[in-house]
């Protein structure tokens, strides 16, 4: 569907250009919906009768998340509800009318929660300090409360594949942990299930979809906070890898789904101290004197709630 904002540009194109753009947009839509559907199926994110609270920030990712879930709800073999929630944190200049107007137009029930976390962050942190960490903690607690009040059974966030990989490297480089961002988890308070249906989706696809759909994007720089330098560095590194070594990012992400604890070094995950030679072949055993062979990644079968 073309939005009003895109119509003048579209009408100025030749018939061939219009057809090509329709074709590319259709491919993009299918890819995003297929990837989201596969993630939902793989991790059992949404079940029959669920009420899914979609956290809508006004950025491209959360708009695409809601847009994709609306489509999947219409075509999935299960029934579930959607409710969009936005946290108005009272940043100066925040266009409070944008999201209600958009959600009214598309017919999605919503709740705008007004909490002045902006003033709290500015009061607690010294000038020049990055505000994102404290802001996210405050936001998380409020959204958990709202989920309980709405009776939501799942909380959906708009993090995508690139976010997950960036978090993996941030933890490795700066935290000394082999830890990423899970597609599904139990919330800090133990009362909610948090899901990331876009876990298999590429950021560049989401950006292209946001441009195609002409979502009314609200920038996340209204509070004046600095861009996280460490995350920016990792993002640039991954983009450079993808440019110079096509396919590397897909392989990196696939490695998160093929973990071999016996070949790492965490004694909490594997009983290295209890290893004994039994004389029996061990399929997980080390090929200590064999050369490592890294072949082409296997094709992963696609499963989708659309099937």
N, C-alpha and C positions, 0 to 999 in steps of 0.2 A: 504494500500500500504506500502510495506517495503522499507526503504531507503537503500542506499548503505552502510551506516555506520552500519546498523543493520544486514546486510546480513551474515557476517562471523559468528556472534553469532548464528543466526537462523539456518544456515546450519550445525552447530556443534551439534544441538539438535537431539534427536531421533524423529521418525515420530510421536509418541504419544505426545511428548513434543511440537512439532511444531503445531500439531492440537489443543492442549490445549491453546497454546499461541494465535493462530488465533482466537479461540473461545472467549477468554477473551478480546482480542483487539476489536473484533466485538461488544461485549456487551458494552464495554467502549465507542466506537464510537457512538453507538446508543443512549446511555444515554446522552452523551454530546450534540448531535444534537437535541435530544428530549427536553432536558432542555433549550437549547438556543432557539429552535423554540417556546417553550411554553412562554418563557419570551418575545420574539418578538411579539407574538400574544397578550399576556395579556396586554402589555403596548403600543401596536400599534407602535413599534419602527421603523419598515421599511415599507414603502408604495410603491406602484407601481410607477416606474419612479425615485425613489430616487437614488442619488449618495452618497454612503457611504464612508466617509474617515476613514480608519482604522489606528489608531495610533499604529505604530509598534516600540516598544522599543528595541526588541531583547531578551526580557524575555519570559519565558514559557507561560505566560498568553496571551500576545499579539499575539504570534505565533499561539496558539490554537484558539484564536478569529478569526484570518484571515482564518485559515484552516477550521474552522466550517462554516464561512460565505460563503466561496467558495463552500462548499458542498450544503448549503441551497439555494444559488443562482441558482444552477443547478437543484434543485428539487422543489423549492417553486412555488406556483401558480401565483406569481407576478414577474415582471422584475425589477431588480435594478443593478446598477453599483458598482464596488468596486475600490478604489484607496488606496494604502498603502502609508503612510507618516511616515518618520523617521526624527527626529530632531538630527542632529549631533552637539552636544554641545561642541565639541573640547576638551573633556577630554583627558589628556595624555594617550596614549596607546589604544585609541578606535580603534577597527579594522574596519575601514570605508568600507572595501571591502566586508564584510560578508553579509550584508543585500542586497545590489544590486545584488550580485551573486545569492543569494537564490531567490529573487523575479524574476530575469530573468529566472531562471530555472523553476519556477512554472507558469510563464506567466502572472503575475499580474502587471498592470501599477502602477508606484510608483513615488514618489518624495522624494529626500533626501534634506532636508533644513539644510543648514549649518549656525549656529549662535554660536558665541563664548560666550555662557552664563557662561561657566566654569570660565573664567577670571573675569567676573562681580561678580560672587558669591565669588570667592576668594578675590577680592578686597574689597567688601563691608563687609563681615563677618570676625570677629576676628578669629584667629587660634583656632581650637578645637570646634567651634560652629557647630551645626548640619546644614547642607546645604540644606536638602531636601525641607523645606518649601519655601525658596526663589527660589530655582531651579524650583519647580513646578509652582510657579506663573509666572516666566519668560517663562517657557515652554508653559503654557496655553495661554498666550497672542500671542505667535508666532504661535501656532497651529490654533487659531481662525483666524488669518490673512491668513494663508495658506488655510484654508477651504474656505474662501471667494474668494481667487484667483483661486481656483480649481472649484468653483461652487458647492461645496459639500452641500447637504441638510441635512445630518446627520453626526455627529462625533462619531465614535464608540471607546470606551475604553475597556480595558481588565479586569476590576475589576470583581471579582467573589463573590459568596455568603459569603465566609469567610471574605473578605475585608469589606463587608457591615456590618456584625455582629461585626467585630473588631471596625469599626468606631462608631457603636452604643454605645459600652461600653466605648470607649475612650471619647466620648462626655459626657456620663453619669458620669464617674469616674473623669474626669479632666476638663470638660467644663460646667458641670451643665446643660446640655441640653439633651432632649430626641430626638435625631436626628441621623439619619444614613446616608447612601449614596444612593440616589434614583436611580432606574433603568433608569429613563429618566428625563431630566430637560432642562430648557432653560439656555443657557450660560450666563456668567456674563454681557456680552455686549448686551444681548437680541437679538442677530442676528442668533444664531445657536441652534440646538437641539442636545444635547449630550445623547448618549444611551450606556447602558451597557448590551449587549446581554448575557453575561455569568453570569448574576445576580443569576440564579438558579443553577449554576454549583459549585461543590465542588473543593476546591483547590487541594486535593489529586488526584482527577480525572484528573485535568489539568496537574499535575506533571507526572502522569502515561502516559498520552497521549503524552506529550513532549518527554518522554523517548522512547516511542514506535515509534514515528515519527522521532526521532533523529534530532530535530530542532537544528540549530547552535546557541546555547544560548550565549548571550553576558551578562556578569555579570554587575550588577548595583553598583559596588564598585570601579569603576575606578577613581572617584573623591576623594576617600579617606574618604568619609563621614561616620559617625558612624551610626550603625543601630539604629533606633528610639527605645529607651528603653521602652517607654510606650506602643507602639504597640507590641513590643516583649512580654511584660508581659501579655497583653490581649490575644495574640495568644497562649501563653503557657497555660493560664487559659482555653481557649476554647478547646484546644487539650486534656487537662486533663479531662474536663467534658465529651467530646465525648468518651474518653477511659473508664471512670468509669460509665457513664450513656448514653449508646447508644440510639440515637434518640433525645437527648436533643437539639442538634444544629438545627435539622430540625424543632422542635417545636418552638425554639426561633425565627427562621427565619419566620415561619408561623405567629407568633404574630405581625410581622410588617405589615401583610396584614389583621389583625383583630383588628384595633384600636377602642377603645370605649372612645371618648373624655369626655363623661359625668362621667366616672369613673377615670379620672385623676385629675389634679388640675390646669389646665391652663385656666384662665378666658377669655383669648383671643379666645379660641376655643369653650368654652361652657358658656352659660349665667347662671352661678350659682346664681348670684344676683337676677335674675328674676324668679327663681324656685317658683312655687306655688302649693299647694295641690288642685287639681281640683275635686277629688272624682272619677276620671276615672282611670281604670287600665293603667299603663304605662309599656310597654314591656321592656323599657330601665331602669326602676326604680331599685333602689338598694334593694337587699334582705338583709337588714342590720342585721337581726337576724338569717339568714340562714347560715349553714356551707358551706364553699366553697367546690365545687366538681370539681376536675380536672380529667376528663375522658381521654380516649385515643383520640388523635387527629383524626379528621375526614379525610377521604381520599379525597384529592383534585383532581378533574378530570383533566386530562392532555389534553391541547389543543396545537396544533403545526401547524406551517405553512407547515409542510410536509403532513398534512392530506388533 
